[in-house]
Amino acid sequence: MIKQILIKPVITEKSTKMSDKNNVYTFVVAKSANKIEIRKAVEDMFNVSVANVNTAIMPGKPKSRSTKTTIVRGTKSSYKKAFVTLTPGETINIFGNTEE
């Protein structure tokens, strides 16, 4: 079975600005994936050449919610984020075909 490396793209205001100005795209990746595997996965999936890959492990956060009788406490699980820099002149269309 092939290991799932790229889980989903991160689409926030900050990541959109980074992709527009610096050609850096952000993805949530498997925690066991290394930079070489992330580079190969992005190059194969989007047919682009990758210049640089930086990773960060985002820590889990405590969350709580109130019910009628008690407060339920838990944690949001941690995940790994990859910042992929493409070579100049290349782009990734994350949103697909939006033109009609």
C-alpha positions in Angstrom: 0.0 0.0 0.0 1.4 3.4 -1.0 1.8 5.8 2.0 -0.3 8.9 1.9 2.1 11.8 2.2 0.1 14.9 1.1 -3.1 15.1 3.2 -4.5 18.5 2.2 -3.5 22.0 1.3 -3.7 24.7 3.9 -5.9 27.5 2.6 -5.7 30.5 4.9 -5.1 34.2 4.3 -1.5 33.9 5.4 -0.8 30.9 3.1 -2.5 32.5 0.2 -0.3 35.6 0.6 2.8 33.4 0.8 1.8 31.6 -2.4 1.1 34.9 -4.3 4.2 36.8 -3.2 6.9 34.2 -2.5 5.7 31.1 -4.5 5.5 29.1 -1.2 2.6 26.6 -0.8 1.6 25.0 2.5 0.4 21.4 2.9 -0.7 19.2 5.9 1.5 16.1 5.5 1.9 12.8 7.2 3.9 13.0 10.5 6.2 10.3 9.3 7.0 11.9 6.0 10.5 13.5 5.5 11.5 16.4 3.2 12.6 14.2 0.4 9.4 12.3 0.3 7.4 15.5 0.4 9.4 16.9 -2.5 8.8 13.8 -4.6 5.1 13.8 -3.8 4.6 17.4 -4.8 6.6 17.1 -8.0 4.7 13.9 -9.0 1.2 15.2 -8.1 1.4 18.8 -9.6 4.1 18.3 -12.3 6.3 21.2 -10.9 9.9 21.5 -9.8 10.5 22.1 -6.0 13.3 24.4 -4.9 13.0 24.0 -1.1 10.9 22.2 1.6 10.6 23.4 5.2 8.6 21.5 7.8 7.0 22.3 11.1 5.2 20.1 13.7 2.2 22.0 15.0 1.5 21.0 18.6 -1.9 19.8 19.8 -4.1 22.3 21.7 -6.5 21.7 24.6 -10.2 22.2 23.7 -13.3 22.2 25.9 -17.0 22.5 25.3 -19.9 22.8 27.7 -22.9 20.4 27.8 -26.0 20.6 30.0 -24.4 18.8 32.9 -20.6 19.1 32.6 -17.6 20.4 30.7 -16.1 18.0 28.2 -12.3 18.4 27.9 -10.1 17.0 25.2 -7.2 17.8 22.9 -6.9 18.7 19.2 -4.3 16.4 17.8 -0.9 17.6 16.5 0.0 17.6 12.8 2.9 18.3 10.5 2.9 21.2 8.1 5.2 21.5 5.0 6.1 24.8 3.3 7.0 24.0 -0.3 8.9 26.6 -2.3 8.7 26.2 -6.1 11.2 27.4 -8.6 10.5 30.8 -10.1 7.9 30.8 -12.9 6.0 27.8 -11.6 2.6 27.7 -9.9 0.2 25.2 -8.4 -3.6 25.6 -9.1 -4.9 24.3 -5.7 -8.5 25.3 -6.4 -8.8 23.4 -9.7 -10.5 24.8 -12.7 -12.6 27.8 -11.5 -13.2 29.4 -14.9 -16.5 28.7 -16.6 
